[in-house]
Amino acid sequence: FPIGRTTIITGAPDSGKTSLALETIGKAMNAPGGEDFTCLWLESENSLELEYITDTFGIDPNRFVVIEMNLKEGGEQALDQCSSLLRTGAFNMFVINSMKALIPKTQLNKAISEDTVALQARMNTKALSQYLSIIHEYNITLVIITHLTTMIGTMSRDPLVLGGGLFLKYGGAVILDCRKQTVLDTDPITKEEGQKYIISIKKNHVCPKLFPYVKVPHYIIYGEGTEVI
């Protein structure tokens, strides 16, 4: 994940997106010279178990600050709170898990029958526009985890696309697409031991001199984390 730039991790549900981010944080914290590495994590899915990630990924909870979205105040308050914390310059990495689950306050307060078209896309655009300048100034790695949505009516292309506003595509320096694969007999693990995934790089503005659109197979071992074989 590039420092001072934005990486977007997208994919279908249960495709290893969160595990990939947590594994990276754990590696950075335990690497030589990583004693001062700190991470700010914005959680909107209420799926983070600190005891599990500490044991599995080796994350130091004292250097891992979690902000949870308040369902009464909406995603704007959480994003503003993170913006203030990032301006202190105390964090090396900032992860949003997930952008798709950050719901605007207006949408939460409206009735289901009322129209709320593009509210989330506008919120995402404003937030990312602000974060791009902050991470550049303080050399922070920004990682946005989001889900794929279905494009209705497409016949010739992949119906799963990156939703949440077009600015996510424009603002991301790297876009990673995670897809779950079937564990075969030729793989080094069995389906009882873990799951197999393919990470496809859909956008890469980091290493233009190399072929930028590679596909990387990796495995998530239950209770141990991610392994690239």
C-alpha positions as CSV (number, residue, x, y, z in Angstrom):
1,F,0.0,0.0,0.0
2,P,1.6,3.3,-1.1
3,I,2.4,5.9,1.6
4,G,0.6,9.3,1.0
5,R,-1.7,7.7,-1.5
6,T,-5.1,5.9,-1.5
7,T,-5.6,2.2,-2.0
8,I,-9.1,0.8,-2.5
9,I,-9.8,-2.8,-1.7
10,T,-13.1,-4.0,-3.2
11,G,-14.7,-7.4,-3.9
12,A,-17.6,-9.6,-3.2
13,P,-18.7,-10.4,0.4
14,D,-16.4,-12.7,2.3
15,S,-13.6,-12.2,-0.2
16,G,-10.7,-11.4,2.3
17,K,-10.8,-7.6,2.1
18,T,-10.6,-6.9,5.8
19,S,-8.1,-9.8,6.4
20,L,-5.8,-8.3,3.8
21,A,-5.8,-4.9,5.5
22,L,-5.4,-6.4,9.0
23,E,-2.5,-8.6,7.9
24,T,-0.7,-5.6,6.4
25,I,-1.1,-3.6,9.7
26,G,0.2,-6.6,11.7
27,K,3.2,-7.0,9.4
28,A,4.0,-3.2,9.6
29,M,3.8,-3.2,13.4
30,N,6.1,-6.2,13.8
31,A,8.6,-5.3,11.1
32,P,12.1,-3.9,12.0
33,G,11.6,-0.2,12.8
34,G,7.9,-0.6,13.1
35,E,7.7,0.0,16.9
36,D,6.1,3.4,16.4
37,F,3.7,2.3,13.6
38,T,0.1,3.4,14.5
39,C,-3.2,2.9,12.7
40,L,-6.5,4.6,12.8
41,W,-9.5,2.3,11.9
42,L,-13.0,3.6,11.1
43,E,-15.4,0.7,11.6
44,S,-18.9,0.9,10.2
45,E,-19.8,-2.8,10.0
46,N,-19.5,-3.6,13.7
47,S,-17.6,-6.8,12.8
48,L,-14.2,-6.1,14.4
49,E,-13.2,-8.3,17.3
50,L,-10.1,-6.8,18.9
51,E,-9.1,-10.0,20.7
52,Y,-9.3,-12.0,17.5
53,I,-7.2,-9.6,15.4
54,T,-4.6,-9.3,18.2
55,D,-4.1,-13.1,18.4
56,T,-4.4,-13.8,14.6
57,F,-2.6,-10.8,13.0
58,G,-0.3,-9.7,15.8
59,I,-1.8,-6.2,16.0
60,D,-0.8,-4.2,19.1
61,P,-4.1,-2.8,20.5
62,N,-2.3,0.2,22.0
63,R,-1.3,1.4,18.5
64,F,-4.6,0.5,16.9
65,V,-7.3,3.2,17.4
66,V,-10.8,2.2,16.4
67,I,-13.6,4.8,15.7
68,E,-17.1,3.3,15.3
69,M,-19.9,5.0,13.3
70,N,-22.7,6.3,15.5
71,L,-26.0,5.1,14.0
72,K,-27.8,8.2,15.3
73,E,-25.3,10.7,13.8
74,G,-24.5,8.9,10.6
75,G,-21.3,8.6,8.6
76,E,-20.5,12.3,8.4
77,Q,-19.7,12.6,12.1
78,A,-17.4,9.6,12.0
79,L,-15.6,10.9,8.9
80,D,-15.1,14.3,10.5
81,Q,-13.8,12.8,13.7
82,C,-11.2,10.8,11.8
83,S,-10.3,13.9,9.8
84,S,-9.5,15.7,13.1
85,L,-7.4,12.8,14.4
86,L,-5.4,12.5,11.1
87,R,-4.5,16.2,11.3
88,T,-2.5,15.5,14.5
89,G,0.0,13.6,12.4
90,A,0.0,10.7,14.9
91,F,-1.0,7.9,12.5
92,N,0.8,6.1,9.7
93,M,-2.2,4.4,8.3
94,F,-5.9,5.0,8.1
95,V,-8.4,2.3,7.1
96,I,-12.1,2.7,6.4
97,N,-14.1,-0.5,6.8
98,S,-16.3,-0.2,4.9
99,M,-17.2,2.8,2.8
100,K,-20.3,1.1,1.6
101,A,-21.7,0.8,5.2
102,L,-21.2,4.5,6.0
103,I,-24.7,5.8,5.9
104,P,-25.4,9.6,5.7
105,K,-27.4,11.0,8.6
106,T,-30.1,12.3,6.3
107,Q,-30.7,8.9,4.9
108,L,-30.9,7.4,8.4
109,N,-33.5,9.9,9.4
110,K,-35.7,9.7,6.3
111,A,-38.5,7.2,5.9
112,I,-37.9,4.2,3.7
113,S,-40.4,5.5,1.1
114,E,-38.5,8.8,0.7
115,D,-36.0,9.3,-2.1
116,T,-32.3,9.4,-1.1
117,V,-30.6,9.2,-4.4
118,A,-26.8,9.8,-4.4
119,L,-26.6,10.9,-0.8
120,Q,-23.8,8.4,0.0
121,A,-21.9,9.2,-3.2
122,R,-21.8,12.9,-2.4
123,M,-20.7,12.1,1.2
124,N,-17.9,9.9,-0.1
125,T,-16.7,12.5,-2.6
126,K,-16.5,15.2,0.0
127,A,-14.7,12.9,2.5
128,L,-12.1,11.6,0.0
129,S,-11.5,15.1,-1.4
130,Q,-10.5,16.2,2.1
131,Y,-8.6,13.1,3.0
132,L,-6.4,13.3,-0.1
133,S,-4.8,16.5,1.0
134,I,-4.4,15.3,4.6
135,I,-2.7,12.0,3.7
136,H,-0.4,13.8,1.3
137,E,0.6,16.4,3.9
138,Y,1.3,13.8,6.7
139,N,2.4,10.8,4.6
140,I,-0.5,8.6,5.7
141,T,-1.4,5.4,3.9
142,L,-5.2,5.5,3.2
143,V,-7.0,2.2,2.7
144,I,-10.7,2.2,1.7
145,I,-12.5,-1.1,1.9
146,T,-15.8,-1.2,0.0
147,H,-18.1,-3.7,-1.6
148,L,-19.0,-4.3,-5.2
149,T,-22.5,-3.5,-6.5
150,T,-24.4,-4.9,-9.4
151,M,-24.8,-3.0,-12.6
152,I,-28.3,-3.7,-13.8
153,G,-28.7,-4.5,-17.5
154,T,-25.1,-5.3,-18.5
155,M,-24.7,-8.3,-20.8
156,S,-21.1,-8.3,-22.0
157,R,-19.2,-7.2,-19.0
158,D,-18.7,-8.1,-15.3
159,P,-21.9,-7.1,-13.6
160,L,-20.1,-6.3,-10.4
161,V,-18.7,-2.8,-10.3
162,L,-17.2,-0.4,-7.7
163,G,-20.1,1.7,-6.3
164,G,-20.2,4.7,-4.0
165,G,-19.5,7.4,-6.4
166,L,-17.1,7.8,-9.4
167,F,-14.7,9.9,-7.3
168,L,-13.6,6.7,-5.6
169,K,-12.1,5.5,-8.9
170,Y,-10.5,8.8,-9.6
171,G,-9.0,9.3,-6.2
172,G,-7.6,5.9,-5.7
173,A,-4.0,5.3,-6.7
174,V,-4.4,1.5,-6.5
175,I,-7.6,-0.5,-6.8
176,L,-7.5,-4.1,-5.7
177,D,-10.3,-6.5,-6.6
178,C,-10.6,-9.6,-4.4
179,R,-12.5,-12.6,-5.6
180,K,-13.1,-15.9,-3.9
181,Q,-11.9,-19.1,-5.7
182,T,-12.6,-22.8,-5.3
183,V,-9.9,-24.7,-3.5
184,L,-8.7,-27.5,-5.8
185,D,-6.8,-30.7,-5.1
186,T,-3.7,-29.1,-6.6
187,D,-3.7,-26.3,-4.1
188,P,-1.4,-26.4,-1.1
189,I,-4.3,-26.3,1.4
190,T,-7.7,-28.0,1.7
191,K,-11.0,-26.3,2.1
192,E,-11.1,-27.3,5.7
193,E,-7.8,-25.4,6.3
194,G,-8.7,-22.2,4.6
195,Q,-9.9,-20.4,1.5
196,K,-8.4,-19.3,-1.8
197,Y,-8.6,-15.8,-3.3
198,I,-7.4,-14.0,-6.4
199,I,-6.4,-10.3,-6.1
200,S,-6.6,-8.5,-9.4
201,I,-5.0,-5.0,-9.7
202,K,-7.6,-2.9,-11.6
203,K,-5.8,0.4,-11.3
204,N,-2.1,1.1,-10.5
205,H,-0.6,4.6,-10.6
206,V,2.4,3.5,-8.4
207,C,4.7,1.4,-10.7
208,P,4.2,2.5,-14.3
209,K,7.5,1.1,-15.5
210,L,6.3,-2.5,-14.7
211,F,3.2,-4.3,-15.9
212,P,0.7,-2.8,-13.6
213,Y,-2.3,-5.2,-13.9
214,V,-1.2,-8.4,-12.2
215,K,-3.2,-11.1,-10.5
216,V,-2.0,-12.6,-7.3
217,P,-3.3,-15.8,-5.8
218,H,-3.3,-16.0,-2.0
219,Y,-4.8,-18.1,0.8
220,I,-6.4,-17.2,4.1
221,I,-5.6,-19.9,6.6
222,Y,-8.2,-20.2,9.4
223,G,-6.9,-18.8,12.6
224,E,-3.5,-17.8,11.1
225,G,-4.1,-15.1,8.5
226,T,-3.1,-14.5,4.9
227,E,-0.4,-16.5,3.1
228,V,0.8,-15.7,-0.4
229,I,2.2,-18.9,-2.0
